[in-house]
């Protein structure tokens, strides 16, 4: 289960579990993003390589127009998996 | 030990995560081990679905804990040989433009588990992950 929506701070809040079955849902939402954006992971419990692939593809697409995704409020487990995959050098993480 | 059998399609993952959570609750595993089990099971299951989609048999999953280790075993029958250990690791040091997601899943599995073993016999693939529990 996963939910993705803009929060009050105009960040894209992703909550729940970002597994391979949620790829289309997140892709569809992020396809509408064409400028700098912040993802809020405060309520995201889990992400797999499939979810990370969606974020990577979005970051690559945005970088072509000089924009980027920033990520805030990751839990420790997701911070670890980002570090192992060296995603911490691809994304600005707060 | 907990064993289950799941239809070979990605929509089974919801039930598979529930299955893993039951095991986590029974053995009172911490969040780090729960994350590792979710990741290990999802990545292996998704690979089995992707690499032998024509095979319709269920995939068997066994989770086991002994004093010092967690064990995850997935069994896929009537399939072609596919050894996940042979998947090359992604180039993690490339610039953003050159980074590709391929191979990341199994790379992460190897990072979270101490060993990954593969056995192929009579058309049956068995993948076993072992993770040593910290004291």
Backbone of each chain as ProteinMPNN parsed JSONL, in Angstrom:
{"seq_chain_A": "XXXXXXXXXXXXXXXXXXXXXXXXXXXXXXXXXXXXXXXXXXXXXXXXXXXXXXXXXXXXXXXXXXXXXXXXXXXXXXXXXXXXXXXXXXXXXX", "coords_chain_A": {"N_chain_A": [[0.835, -1.194, 0.0], [0.473, 2.207, -0.784], [0.658, 5.737, -0.637], [0.509, 8.788, -2.41], [0.834, 12.228, -2.554], [0.428, 15.828, -2.675], [1.518, 17.674, 0.145], [0.708, 20.033, 2.824], [2.845, 21.734, 2.783], [3.501, 21.872, 0.194], [5.078, 19.818, -0.624], [5.902, 16.63, -2.074], [4.414, 14.074, -0.663], [5.176, 10.834, 0.177], [3.853, 7.882, 1.311], [3.811, 4.815, 3.201], [4.446, 1.741, 1.604], [6.843, 1.401, -0.782], [6.942, -0.59, -3.144], [7.499, -2.923, -5.881], [4.986, -3.164, -7.013], [3.888, -0.693, -6.923], [4.983, 0.96, -8.735], [3.861, 1.976, -11.189], [1.885, 3.711, -10.261], [3.344, 5.706, -8.869], [5.049, 6.588, -10.873], [3.202, 7.699, -12.641], [2.256, 9.857, -11.143], [4.642, 11.343, -10.713], [5.287, 11.986, -13.289], [3.999, 14.305, -13.823], [5.563, 16.225, -12.744], [7.714, 18.835, -13.379], [9.639, 20.554, -12.569], [11.862, 21.875, -9.979], [11.478, 19.862, -7.075], [10.322, 18.694, -3.885], [10.507, 15.702, -2.123], [8.743, 14.179, 0.471], [9.538, 11.89, 2.865], [8.587, 11.138, 5.316], [6.583, 9.391, 6.201], [7.154, 7.12, 4.846], [7.763, 3.731, 4.818], [9.25, 1.777, 3.581], [11.324, 0.915, 0.807], [12.028, -0.547, -2.334], [14.328, -1.837, -4.862], [12.934, -1.36, -7.18], [11.307, 0.838, -6.64], [13.31, 2.674, -6.137], [14.398, 2.834, -8.644], [12.436, 4.243, -10.037], [12.655, 6.752, -8.843], [15.259, 7.39, -9.568], [15.046, 7.508, -12.386], [13.314, 9.672, -12.621], [14.835, 11.718, -11.527], [16.891, 11.814, -13.399], [15.472, 12.616, -15.676], [14.53, 15.157, -14.882], [16.941, 16.465, -14.511], [17.8, 17.02, -17.017], [16.597, 19.361, -17.699], [17.725, 21.025, -15.957], [16.723, 20.788, -13.397], [15.78, 19.338, -10.169], [15.102, 16.626, -7.824], [14.592, 16.811, -4.361], [15.022, 15.225, -1.201], [13.321, 14.749, 1.843], [13.248, 13.996, 5.389], [13.738, 11.175, 5.701], [13.462, 7.824, 6.979], [15.686, 5.884, 9.096], [16.276, 3.382, 7.96], [15.695, 3.628, 5.272], [17.44, 5.623, 4.654], [19.808, 4.196, 4.965], [19.617, 2.291, 2.859], [19.674, 3.937, 0.682], [22.231, 4.944, 0.953], [23.807, 2.647, 0.607], [23.314, 2.151, -2.081], [24.461, 4.285, -3.208], [22.795, 6.424, -3.68], [22.712, 8.6, -2.178], [24.428, 10.43, -3.179], [23.275, 11.191, -5.462], [20.884, 12.348, -4.926], [19.814, 15.272, -3.196], [19.696, 15.205, 0.202], [17.806, 15.856, 3.035]], "CA_chain_A": [[0.0, 0.0, 0.0], [1.263, 3.427, -0.894], [-0.106, 6.944, -0.965], [1.368, 9.88, -2.872], [0.037, 13.453, -2.724], [1.062, 17.046, -2.182], [1.121, 18.04, 1.502], [0.437, 21.464, 3.053], [4.077, 22.473, 2.48], [3.694, 21.694, -1.244], [6.028, 18.726, -0.884], [5.241, 15.395, -2.498], [4.522, 13.14, 0.463], [4.956, 9.424, -0.188], [3.734, 7.119, 2.549], [3.528, 3.39, 3.072], [5.481, 0.806, 1.142], [7.099, 1.632, -2.219], [7.469, -1.825, -3.735], [7.404, -2.98, -7.349], [3.593, -3.064, -7.458], [3.475, 0.717, -6.851], [5.795, 1.716, -9.695], [3.031, 2.713, -12.151], [1.188, 4.785, -9.54], [4.282, 6.793, -8.581], [5.48, 7.101, -12.183], [2.128, 8.523, -13.176], [2.244, 11.106, -10.368], [5.872, 12.118, -10.926], [5.33, 12.445, -14.681], [3.466, 15.661, -13.831], [6.541, 17.129, -12.109], [8.683, 19.276, -14.391], [10.506, 21.58, -12.001], [12.403, 21.409, -8.697], [10.433, 19.369, -6.181], [10.792, 18.027, -2.664], [9.759, 14.517, -1.701], [8.785, 13.985, 1.914], [9.493, 10.445, 3.147], [8.37, 10.933, 6.758], [5.717, 8.227, 6.462], [7.517, 6.001, 3.969], [8.374, 2.686, 5.65], [10.048, 0.79, 2.853], [11.481, 1.102, -0.633], [12.85, -1.593, -2.949], [15.08, -1.341, -6.02], [11.974, -0.896, -8.191], [10.967, 2.203, -6.247], [14.497, 3.515, -6.318], [14.548, 3.03, -10.084], [11.507, 5.313, -10.42], [13.24, 8.024, -8.384], [16.443, 7.637, -10.4], [14.597, 7.916, -13.728], [12.744, 11.027, -12.512], [15.955, 12.652, -11.322], [17.584, 11.942, -14.692], [14.616, 13.409, -16.57], [14.521, 16.554, -14.422], [18.281, 17.063, -14.636], [17.964, 17.486, -18.408], [16.131, 20.757, -17.773], [18.385, 21.765, -14.877], [15.947, 20.699, -12.152], [16.095, 18.132, -9.38], [14.307, 16.226, -6.672], [15.249, 16.794, -3.055], [14.252, 14.31, -0.35], [13.361, 15.122, 3.262], [12.664, 13.199, 6.472], [13.849, 9.719, 5.501], [13.796, 7.049, 8.182], [17.07, 5.378, 9.089], [16.426, 2.216, 7.08], [15.73, 4.106, 3.882], [18.72, 6.34, 4.531], [20.842, 3.159, 4.773], [19.537, 1.66, 1.54], [20.149, 4.976, -0.247], [23.7, 5.037, 1.069], [24.39, 1.442, -0.009], [23.172, 2.272, -3.539], [25.055, 5.587, -3.54], [21.761, 7.394, -4.062], [22.902, 9.811, -1.36], [25.178, 11.414, -3.968], [22.425, 11.545, -6.606], [19.802, 13.186, -4.406], [20.063, 16.084, -2.016], [18.878, 14.627, 1.269], [17.774, 16.674, 4.258]], "C_chain_A": [[0.867, 1.24, 0.0], [0.324, 4.59, -1.207], [0.879, 8.01, -1.404], [0.48, 11.088, -3.148], [0.859, 14.654, -2.28], [0.585, 17.308, -0.753], [0.962, 19.561, 1.611], [1.655, 22.318, 2.685], [4.421, 22.39, 0.985], [4.841, 20.715, -1.57], [5.222, 17.514, -1.369], [5.466, 14.36, -1.397], [4.205, 11.725, -0.017], [4.911, 8.633, 1.11], [3.412, 5.661, 2.255], [4.72, 2.611, 2.559], [5.658, 0.969, -0.375], [7.782, 0.385, -2.786], [7.172, -1.838, -5.235], [5.965, -2.836, -7.852], [3.108, -1.609, -7.484], [4.171, 1.588, -7.894], [4.929, 2.562, -10.641], [2.367, 3.915, -11.492], [2.115, 5.978, -9.309], [4.788, 7.417, -9.88], [4.459, 8.083, -12.739], [2.094, 9.879, -12.459], [3.463, 11.96, -10.712], [6.016, 12.615, -12.367], [4.818, 13.881, -14.798], [4.407, 16.679, -13.208], [7.57, 17.532, -13.151], [9.562, 20.422, -13.889], [11.088, 21.048, -10.69], [11.258, 20.968, -7.785], [11.069, 18.701, -4.976], [9.881, 16.848, -2.356], [9.867, 14.423, -0.184], [8.542, 12.51, 2.231], [9.142, 10.149, 4.607], [7.551, 9.674, 7.038], [5.991, 7.074, 5.493], [8.291, 4.966, 4.79], [9.409, 1.868, 4.902], [10.166, 1.198, 1.392], [12.376, -0.027, -1.158], [13.577, -0.999, -4.153], [14.14, -0.805, -7.104], [11.571, 0.55, -7.901], [12.136, 3.146, -6.457], [14.736, 3.799, -7.803], [13.637, 4.143, -10.599], [12.094, 6.676, -10.04], [14.454, 8.394, -9.246], [16.034, 8.154, -11.789], [14.033, 9.339, -13.694], [13.856, 12.06, -12.339], [16.719, 12.873, -12.636], [16.774, 12.822, -15.648], [14.66, 14.888, -16.178], [15.87, 17.229, -14.644], [18.518, 17.599, -16.055], [17.479, 18.918, -18.588], [16.682, 21.577, -16.604], [17.635, 21.746, -13.562], [16.314, 19.431, -11.381], [15.069, 17.866, -8.286], [15.172, 16.316, -5.428], [14.389, 15.899, -2.159], [14.435, 14.703, 1.116], [12.773, 14.02, 4.144], [12.628, 11.688, 6.191], [14.039, 9.02, 6.839], [15.188, 6.416, 8.011], [17.283, 4.231, 8.107], [16.503, 2.643, 5.611], [17.012, 4.911, 3.641], [19.855, 5.334, 4.265], [20.818, 2.613, 3.346], [19.967, 2.673, 0.463], [21.676, 5.061, -0.224], [24.357, 3.834, 0.395], [24.389, 1.563, -1.538], [23.832, 3.538, -4.075], [24.026, 6.549, -4.138], [21.933, 8.676, -3.245], [23.777, 10.839, -2.086], [24.367, 11.881, -5.191], [21.31, 12.51, -6.179], [20.318, 14.045, -3.257], [19.11, 15.593, -0.929], [18.969, 15.502, 2.506], [17.436, 15.807, 5.445]], "O_chain_A": [[1.875, 1.309, 0.703], [-0.659, 4.447, -1.935], [1.965, 8.127, -0.836], [-0.503, 10.991, -3.881], [1.867, 14.505, -1.59], [-0.604, 17.183, -0.463], [1.068, 20.279, 0.617], [1.512, 23.484, 2.319], [5.508, 22.793, 0.57], [5.468, 20.783, -2.627], [4.025, 17.398, -1.105], [6.57, 13.843, -1.228], [3.125, 11.454, -0.54], [5.836, 8.711, 1.918], [2.831, 5.319, 1.225], [5.85, 2.793, 3.013], [4.737, 0.707, -1.148], [9.006, 0.31, -2.894], [6.652, -0.865, -5.781], [5.748, -2.43, -8.994], [2.033, -1.326, -8.012], [3.973, 2.803, -7.933], [5.229, 3.734, -10.868], [2.29, 4.996, -12.077], [1.723, 7.124, -9.526], [4.936, 8.636, -9.972], [4.808, 9.152, -13.24], [1.925, 10.919, -13.095], [3.335, 13.157, -10.972], [6.772, 13.549, -12.634], [5.154, 14.59, -15.746], [4.088, 17.866, -13.149], [8.227, 16.676, -13.744], [10.15, 21.162, -14.678], [10.839, 19.899, -10.326], [10.209, 21.61, -7.728], [12.197, 18.211, -5.035], [8.657, 16.974, -2.331], [10.952, 14.57, 0.378], [7.49, 11.955, 1.912], [9.371, 9.038, 5.085], [7.809, 8.972, 8.016], [5.169, 6.17, 5.338], [9.33, 5.27, 5.377], [10.335, 1.326, 5.505], [9.233, 1.755, 0.812], [13.351, -0.411, -0.513], [13.459, 0.195, -4.431], [14.507, 0.098, -7.857], [11.504, 1.38, -8.808], [11.963, 4.28, -6.903], [15.216, 4.872, -8.169], [14.02, 4.899, -11.492], [12.036, 7.628, -10.818], [14.647, 9.556, -9.605], [16.609, 9.117, -12.295], [14.247, 10.118, -14.623], [13.816, 13.137, -12.933], [17.138, 13.99, -12.938], [17.333, 13.67, -16.344], [14.809, 15.761, -17.033], [15.933, 18.425, -14.931], [19.325, 18.504, -16.265], [17.898, 19.609, -19.517], [16.19, 22.662, -16.297], [17.875, 22.59, -12.698], [17.051, 18.575, -11.869], [14.295, 18.736, -7.888], [16.344, 15.941, -5.446], [13.173, 15.824, -2.336], [15.55, 14.956, 1.571], [11.931, 13.23, 3.716], [11.617, 11.023, 6.418], [14.698, 9.551, 7.734], [15.769, 6.423, 6.926], [18.344, 4.121, 7.493], [17.273, 2.092, 4.824], [17.585, 4.875, 2.552], [20.742, 5.586, 3.45], [21.86, 2.487, 2.703], [20.557, 2.292, -0.548], [22.317, 5.23, -1.261], [25.355, 3.987, -0.309], [25.332, 1.136, -2.204], [23.762, 3.82, -5.272], [24.35, 7.377, -4.989], [21.365, 9.714, -3.584], [23.859, 11.991, -1.658], [24.736, 12.846, -5.861], [20.861, 13.358, -6.951], [21.143, 13.608, -2.455], [17.892, 15.567, -1.108], [20.058, 15.845, 2.966], [17.359, 16.303, 6.569]]}, "seq_chain_B": "XXXXXXXXXXXXXXXXXXXXXXXXXXXXXXXXXXXXXXXXXXXXXXXXXXXXXXXXXXXXXXXXXXXXXXXXXXXXXXXXXXXXXXXXXXXXXXXXXXXXXXXXXXXXXXXXXXXXXXXXXXXXXXXXXXXXXXX", "coords_chain_B": {"N_chain_B": [[9.647, -22.134, 11.894], [8.27, -20.932, 8.85], [6.171, -21.552, 6.165], [5.052, -20.9, 2.831], [2.978, -20.62, -0.123], [2.837, -19.074, -3.206], [1.062, -17.452, -5.807], [2.453, -17.0, -9.03], [2.86, -14.05, -9.661], [3.108, -10.471, -9.699], [1.156, -9.282, -8.154], [0.88, -10.884, -5.973], [2.489, -9.936, -4.034], [1.46, -8.35, -1.943], [0.201, -10.2, -0.22], [2.461, -11.656, 0.344], [4.093, -9.856, 1.77], [2.497, -9.63, 4.059], [2.732, -12.218, 5.0], [5.494, -12.303, 5.575], [5.503, -10.383, 7.597], [4.053, -11.687, 9.598], [5.874, -13.639, 10.35], [7.932, -11.993, 11.268], [6.665, -10.813, 13.482], [6.139, -13.079, 15.072], [8.698, -13.893, 15.76], [9.69, -11.702, 16.933], [11.35, -9.804, 15.623], [13.636, -7.113, 14.902], [13.312, -3.774, 13.395], [15.269, -3.461, 11.458], [15.913, -6.037, 10.603], [13.408, -6.718, 9.666], [13.121, -4.963, 7.499], [15.179, -5.938, 5.881], [14.245, -8.54, 5.359], [11.852, -8.012, 3.952], [12.937, -6.733, 1.71], [14.723, -8.69, 0.656], [12.978, -10.834, 0.047], [11.138, -9.598, -1.72], [12.809, -8.751, -3.868], [13.913, -11.175, -4.843], [11.598, -12.649, -5.446], [10.375, -10.977, -7.374], [12.292, -11.113, -9.37], [12.076, -13.815, -10.097], [9.51, -13.834, -11.179], [9.881, -12.123, -13.346], [11.913, -13.334, -14.894], [11.105, -15.892, -15.613], [8.443, -15.844, -16.817], [6.603, -17.424, -18.126], [6.267, -19.749, -16.765], [3.905, -21.246, -14.71], [3.59, -22.299, -12.198], [3.158, -22.122, -8.628], [5.213, -20.134, -6.403], [7.297, -21.196, -3.856], [7.864, -20.158, -0.53], [10.022, -20.079, 2.191], [10.615, -19.195, 5.524], [12.9, -18.975, 8.124], [14.13, -19.151, 11.432], [16.991, -19.607, 13.355], [19.123, -20.004, 16.208], [21.173, -18.139, 15.672], [20.784, -17.124, 13.125], [18.914, -15.843, 10.267], [16.948, -17.332, 7.78], [16.064, -17.396, 4.39], [14.159, -18.86, 1.894], [13.447, -19.397, -1.482], [11.553, -21.192, -3.809], [11.264, -22.192, -7.103], [9.541, -23.816, -9.588], [9.824, -25.895, -12.575], [11.309, -24.247, -14.396], [13.653, -22.22, -16.301], [17.249, -22.202, -15.989], [18.434, -19.761, -13.808], [20.713, -17.954, -12.32], [20.917, -15.906, -9.662], [23.21, -14.929, -8.553], [24.912, -14.418, -10.557], [24.263, -12.072, -11.742], [25.469, -9.003, -12.835], [26.916, -6.449, -10.763], [25.619, -3.129, -10.318], [26.977, -0.08, -11.758], [28.001, 1.883, -9.45], [29.366, 4.201, -9.164], [29.076, 5.863, -11.251], [28.201, 8.956, -12.972], [25.102, 10.802, -12.586], [23.775, 10.844, -15.128], [24.654, 8.534, -16.3], [23.929, 6.536, -14.632], [22.167, 3.507, -14.109], [19.243, 1.609, -13.265], [19.395, -1.171, -13.365], [20.252, -4.305, -11.975], [20.438, -3.404, -9.425], [18.72, -4.384, -7.422], [19.524, -7.067, -6.735], [22.096, -6.508, -5.973], [21.598, -5.042, -3.637], [20.366, -7.018, -2.1], [22.54, -8.707, -1.679], [23.98, -7.037, -0.104], [22.497, -6.813, 2.227], [22.282, -9.393, 3.161], [24.217, -12.165, 4.435], [24.924, -14.348, 2.95], [24.235, -15.74, -0.294], [22.751, -18.343, -1.902], [22.544, -20.639, -4.634], [20.689, -23.168, -6.215], [20.156, -25.507, -8.801], [18.114, -27.924, -10.04], [16.725, -30.471, -11.92], [14.951, -28.73, -13.221], [14.108, -27.1, -11.225], [14.54, -24.144, -9.447], [16.273, -23.04, -6.643], [16.696, -20.585, -4.31], [18.612, -19.392, -1.679], [18.858, -17.329, 1.089], [20.947, -16.118, 3.695], [21.128, -14.566, 6.813], [23.067, -13.336, 9.331], [22.243, -12.985, 12.707], [22.559, -10.161, 14.746], [24.051, -10.043, 17.978]], "CA_chain_B": [[9.708, -22.086, 10.427], [7.003, -20.581, 8.217], [6.226, -21.808, 4.726], [3.879, -20.457, 2.096], [3.02, -20.841, -1.561], [2.236, -17.856, -3.756], [0.872, -17.392, -7.246], [3.62, -16.338, -9.625], [2.536, -12.761, -10.269], [3.519, -9.416, -8.772], [0.071, -8.947, -7.232], [1.014, -11.721, -4.774], [3.397, -9.324, -3.054], [0.71, -7.883, -0.765], [0.079, -11.368, 0.67], [3.811, -12.065, 0.752], [4.517, -8.958, 2.854], [1.756, -10.037, 5.259], [3.366, -13.48, 5.409], [6.775, -11.939, 6.206], [5.2, -9.672, 8.851], [3.667, -12.699, 10.599], [7.134, -14.241, 10.799], [8.632, -10.954, 12.042], [5.979, -10.681, 14.776], [6.328, -14.313, 15.852], [10.08, -13.974, 16.264], [10.011, -10.388, 17.511], [12.543, -9.274, 14.955], [13.651, -5.651, 14.9], [12.956, -3.142, 12.12], [16.35, -3.656, 10.47], [15.718, -7.374, 10.029], [12.145, -6.689, 8.91], [13.419, -4.308, 6.222], [16.0, -6.869, 5.096], [13.399, -9.65, 4.887], [10.974, -7.484, 2.891], [13.749, -6.472, 0.516], [15.23, -9.958, 0.113], [11.884, -11.613, -0.533], [10.594, -8.899, -2.902], [13.74, -8.738, -5.007], [14.02, -12.525, -5.411], [10.304, -13.018, -6.034], [10.181, -10.187, -8.598], [13.197, -11.68, -10.378], [11.516, -15.078, -10.576], [8.363, -13.499, -12.029], [10.358, -11.485, -14.577], [12.799, -14.143, -15.723], [10.435, -17.083, -16.132], [7.014, -15.5, -16.692], [5.716, -18.414, -18.732], [6.024, -20.828, -15.801], [2.71, -20.85, -13.954], [3.527, -22.905, -10.867], [3.359, -21.22, -7.493], [6.56, -20.031, -5.839], [7.301, -21.537, -2.434], [8.738, -19.325, 0.299], [10.238, -20.55, 3.555], [11.365, -18.304, 6.41], [13.315, -19.771, 9.276], [15.082, -18.521, 12.339], [17.606, -20.429, 14.396], [19.676, -19.178, 17.283], [22.049, -17.065, 15.213], [20.604, -16.754, 11.72], [17.647, -15.864, 9.551], [17.087, -18.011, 6.492], [14.975, -17.157, 3.434], [14.339, -19.76, 0.741], [12.396, -19.344, -2.506], [11.641, -22.34, -4.722], [10.51, -21.943, -8.332], [9.618, -25.092, -10.312], [9.629, -25.946, -14.043], [11.851, -22.996, -14.937], [15.002, -22.225, -16.852], [18.311, -21.845, -15.043], [18.748, -18.329, -13.653], [21.463, -17.837, -11.074], [20.962, -14.472, -9.321], [24.573, -14.53, -8.16], [25.669, -14.05, -11.766], [23.845, -10.743, -12.221], [26.537, -8.063, -12.51], [26.561, -5.324, -9.899], [25.519, -1.868, -11.062], [28.091, 0.862, -11.617], [27.492, 2.843, -8.466], [30.164, 5.427, -9.144], [28.81, 6.672, -12.438], [27.421, 10.177, -12.807], [23.653, 10.609, -12.69], [23.347, 10.566, -16.502], [25.045, 7.171, -16.691], [23.428, 5.535, -13.689], [21.027, 2.712, -14.541], [18.762, 0.854, -12.097], [19.583, -2.614, -13.532], [21.169, -5.013, -11.083], [20.462, -2.811, -8.089], [17.995, -5.215, -6.461], [20.344, -8.174, -6.226], [23.209, -5.877, -5.265], [21.134, -4.712, -2.283], [20.171, -8.279, -1.381], [23.871, -9.172, -1.238], [24.441, -6.11, 0.93], [21.733, -7.04, 3.46], [22.408, -10.777, 3.623], [25.61, -12.616, 4.498], [25.206, -15.264, 1.846], [23.164, -16.075, -1.234], [23.108, -19.632, -2.489], [21.626, -21.014, -5.709], [20.743, -24.564, -6.619], [19.232, -25.804, -9.902], [18.08, -29.37, -10.227], [15.473, -30.984, -12.488], [14.036, -27.65, -13.584], [13.714, -26.34, -10.033], [15.504, -23.175, -8.929], [16.147, -22.746, -5.212], [17.601, -19.525, -3.867], [18.617, -19.324, -0.215], [19.584, -16.209, 1.701], [21.209, -16.277, 5.133], [21.555, -13.339, 7.478], [23.463, -13.571, 10.723], [21.6, -12.06, 13.641], [23.5, -9.521, 15.677], [23.729, -10.389, 19.373]], "C_chain_B": [[8.314, -21.773, 9.871], [7.136, -20.835, 6.723], [4.924, -21.349, 4.063], [4.075, -20.686, 0.616], [2.221, -19.722, -2.222], [2.186, -17.904, -5.277], [1.973, -16.522, -7.864], [3.217, -15.091, -10.398], [2.798, -11.682, -9.223], [2.423, -9.057, -7.779], [0.083, -9.827, -5.975], [1.799, -11.018, -3.679], [2.68, -8.836, -1.79], [0.606, -9.026, 0.262], [1.45, -11.813, 1.174], [4.339, -11.156, 1.875], [3.775, -9.294, 4.156], [2.366, -11.3, 5.856], [4.686, -13.19, 6.14], [6.511, -11.256, 7.56], [4.772, -10.633, 9.956], [4.907, -13.328, 11.211], [7.898, -13.255, 11.703], [8.006, -10.822, 13.431], [6.224, -11.895, 15.662], [7.704, -14.341, 16.505], [10.575, -12.651, 16.834], [11.304, -9.818, 16.935], [12.476, -7.755, 14.915], [13.415, -5.104, 13.476], [14.027, -3.331, 11.044], [16.18, -5.015, 9.794], [14.423, -7.452, 9.219], [12.384, -6.066, 7.527], [14.191, -5.264, 5.314], [15.15, -8.011, 4.534], [12.458, -9.191, 3.776], [11.761, -7.338, 1.589], [14.189, -7.781, -0.143], [14.135, -10.736, -0.595], [11.345, -10.913, -1.782], [11.535, -9.007, -4.099], [13.84, -10.12, -5.657], [12.723, -12.931, -6.103], [10.1, -12.29, -7.364], [11.084, -10.702, -9.718], [12.643, -12.967, -10.951], [10.323, -14.823, -11.502], [8.86, -12.971, -13.378], [11.11, -12.438, -15.491], [12.182, -15.433, -16.246], [8.928, -16.868, -16.097], [6.072, -16.567, -17.243], [5.407, -19.573, -17.778], [4.906, -20.405, -14.86], [2.64, -21.436, -12.547], [3.745, -21.866, -9.778], [4.834, -21.205, -7.078], [6.46, -20.309, -4.334], [8.273, -20.643, -1.682], [8.803, -19.925, 1.702], [11.058, -19.521, 4.315], [11.679, -19.088, 7.673], [14.262, -18.966, 10.151], [15.666, -19.592, 13.241], [18.311, -19.492, 15.363], [20.423, -17.958, 16.761], [21.731, -16.525, 13.83], [19.134, -16.671, 11.308], [17.895, -16.534, 8.206], [15.845, -17.747, 5.648], [15.202, -18.089, 2.255], [13.151, -19.621, -0.209], [12.623, -20.484, -3.489], [10.691, -22.124, -5.902], [10.665, -23.182, -9.212], [9.322, -24.933, -11.801], [10.081, -24.645, -14.698], [13.227, -23.222, -15.546], [15.989, -21.844, -15.754], [18.48, -20.328, -14.992], [19.405, -18.134, -12.284], [21.61, -16.356, -10.717], [22.355, -13.995, -8.92], [25.387, -14.045, -9.354], [25.274, -12.687, -12.337], [24.932, -9.726, -11.833], [26.047, -6.918, -11.626], [26.477, -4.05, -10.72], [26.761, -1.012, -10.84], [27.647, 1.999, -10.704], [28.221, 4.176, -8.513], [29.985, 6.28, -10.399], [28.079, 7.963, -12.072], [25.939, 9.858, -12.994], [23.232, 10.185, -14.098], [23.619, 9.118, -16.9], [24.518, 6.105, -15.743], [22.213, 4.833, -14.269], [20.573, 1.862, -13.362], [19.039, -0.65, -12.175], [20.598, -3.199, -12.566], [21.161, -4.5, -9.654], [19.808, -3.718, -7.038], [18.865, -6.31, -5.867], [21.594, -7.649, -5.524], [22.802, -5.577, -3.815], [20.907, -5.977, -1.456], [21.508, -8.779, -0.839], [24.398, -8.287, -0.115], [23.76, -6.401, 2.279], [21.901, -8.452, 4.022], [23.863, -11.228, 3.553], [25.94, -13.604, 3.399], [23.968, -15.442, 0.982], [23.607, -17.336, -1.967], [22.079, -19.985, -3.558], [21.824, -22.471, -6.054], [19.727, -24.791, -7.728], [19.276, -27.296, -10.166], [16.708, -29.769, -10.78], [14.461, -29.892, -12.8], [13.563, -26.823, -12.403], [14.852, -25.441, -9.565], [15.232, -22.95, -7.447], [17.182, -21.691, -4.841], [17.476, -19.41, -2.352], [19.466, -18.157, 0.252], [19.79, -16.501, 3.179], [21.7, -14.952, 5.685], [21.877, -13.662, 8.928], [22.819, -12.515, 11.615], [22.646, -11.462, 14.57], [23.06, -9.833, 17.094], [23.339, -9.14, 20.157]], "O_chain_B": [[7.31, -22.287, 10.363], [8.094, -20.39, 6.09], [3.848, -21.404, 4.659], [5.191, -20.918, 0.151], [1.078, -19.455, -1.849], [3.13, -18.335, -5.938], [2.367, -15.487, -7.325], [3.231, -15.075, -11.629], [2.722, -11.936, -8.02], [2.715, -8.58, -6.682], [-0.632, -9.538, -5.015], [1.78, -11.447, -2.526], [3.236, -8.905, -0.694], [0.884, -8.84, 1.447], [1.578, -12.289, 2.302], [4.962, -11.638, 2.821], [4.367, -9.246, 5.235], [2.495, -11.424, 7.074], [4.956, -13.765, 7.194], [7.208, -11.518, 8.541], [5.093, -10.416, 11.125], [4.989, -13.525, 12.424], [8.432, -13.629, 12.748], [8.715, -10.731, 14.433], [6.485, -11.759, 16.858], [7.854, -14.759, 17.653], [11.75, -12.512, 17.173], [12.212, -9.411, 17.66], [11.39, -7.176, 14.897], [13.33, -5.856, 12.505], [13.715, -3.357, 9.853], [16.288, -5.132, 8.573], [14.349, -8.161, 8.215], [11.907, -6.58, 6.515], [13.891, -5.384, 4.126], [15.312, -8.402, 3.378], [12.282, -9.89, 2.778], [11.317, -7.759, 0.521], [14.042, -7.954, -1.353], [14.334, -11.238, -1.701], [11.118, -11.566, -2.801], [11.104, -9.317, -5.21], [13.85, -10.227, -6.883], [12.741, -13.486, -7.202], [9.705, -12.899, -8.358], [10.683, -10.722, -10.882], [12.726, -13.196, -12.158], [10.152, -15.524, -12.5], [8.323, -13.331, -14.426], [10.973, -12.372, -16.712], [12.677, -16.008, -17.216], [8.208, -17.613, -15.432], [4.896, -16.616, -16.882], [4.421, -20.288, -17.954], [4.959, -19.322, -14.278], [1.732, -21.107, -11.784], [4.427, -20.862, -9.982], [5.59, -22.133, -7.363], [5.633, -19.721, -3.637], [9.385, -20.4, -2.15], [7.78, -20.236, 2.312], [12.071, -19.032, 3.816], [10.819, -19.779, 8.218], [15.088, -18.199, 9.657], [14.933, -20.39, 13.825], [18.09, -18.282, 15.315], [20.325, -16.872, 17.331], [22.352, -15.553, 13.397], [18.255, -17.309, 11.886], [18.931, -16.323, 7.576], [14.718, -17.859, 6.13], [16.289, -18.12, 1.68], [11.997, -19.715, 0.208], [13.744, -20.713, -3.943], [9.492, -21.904, -5.729], [11.785, -23.564, -9.55], [8.669, -23.981, -12.229], [9.335, -24.023, -15.454], [13.868, -24.253, -15.341], [15.624, -21.251, -14.739], [18.65, -19.687, -16.03], [18.745, -18.148, -11.246], [22.342, -15.628, -11.387], [22.641, -12.798, -8.947], [26.4, -13.362, -9.204], [25.877, -12.21, -13.298], [25.276, -9.597, -10.658], [24.902, -6.48, -11.735], [27.188, -3.905, -11.715], [27.496, -1.193, -9.869], [26.999, 2.951, -11.14], [27.744, 5.168, -7.963], [30.663, 7.292, -10.578], [27.436, 8.063, -11.027], [25.572, 8.793, -13.492], [22.423, 9.269, -14.251], [22.91, 8.547, -17.728], [24.642, 4.911, -16.014], [21.335, 5.471, -14.85], [21.393, 1.435, -12.549], [18.933, -1.343, -11.163], [21.677, -2.641, -12.371], [21.795, -5.082, -8.774], [20.284, -3.809, -5.906], [18.938, -6.466, -4.648], [22.093, -8.275, -4.588], [23.568, -5.827, -2.884], [21.215, -6.013, -0.264], [21.602, -9.217, 0.308], [25.174, -8.739, 0.726], [24.373, -6.252, 3.336], [21.689, -8.681, 5.213], [24.64, -10.746, 2.728], [27.087, -13.698, 2.962], [22.832, -15.319, 1.44], [24.682, -17.388, -2.565], [20.896, -19.676, -3.419], [22.949, -22.957, -6.173], [18.586, -24.34, -7.636], [20.325, -27.861, -10.474], [15.672, -29.453, -10.196], [13.255, -30.098, -12.662], [12.715, -25.944, -12.556], [15.968, -25.898, -9.32], [14.095, -22.698, -7.048], [18.383, -21.881, -5.033], [16.372, -19.341, -1.813], [20.627, -18.012, -0.131], [18.914, -17.062, 3.837], [22.569, -14.301, 5.105], [21.043, -14.201, 9.655], [22.847, -11.32, 11.319], [23.502, -12.166, 15.107], [21.866, -9.885, 17.39], [23.034, -9.228, 21.346]]}, "name": "protein", "num_of_chains": 2, "seq": "XXXXXXXXXXXXXXXXXXXXXXXXXXXXXXXXXXXXXXXXXXXXXXXXXXXXXXXXXXXXXXXXXXXXXXXXXXXXXXXXXXXXXXXXXXXXXXXXXXXXXXXXXXXXXXXXXXXXXXXXXXXXXXXXXXXXXXXXXXXXXXXXXXXXXXXXXXXXXXXXXXXXXXXXXXXXXXXXXXXXXXXXXXXXXXXXXXXXXXXXXXXXXXXXXXXXXXXXXXXXXXXXXXXXX"}
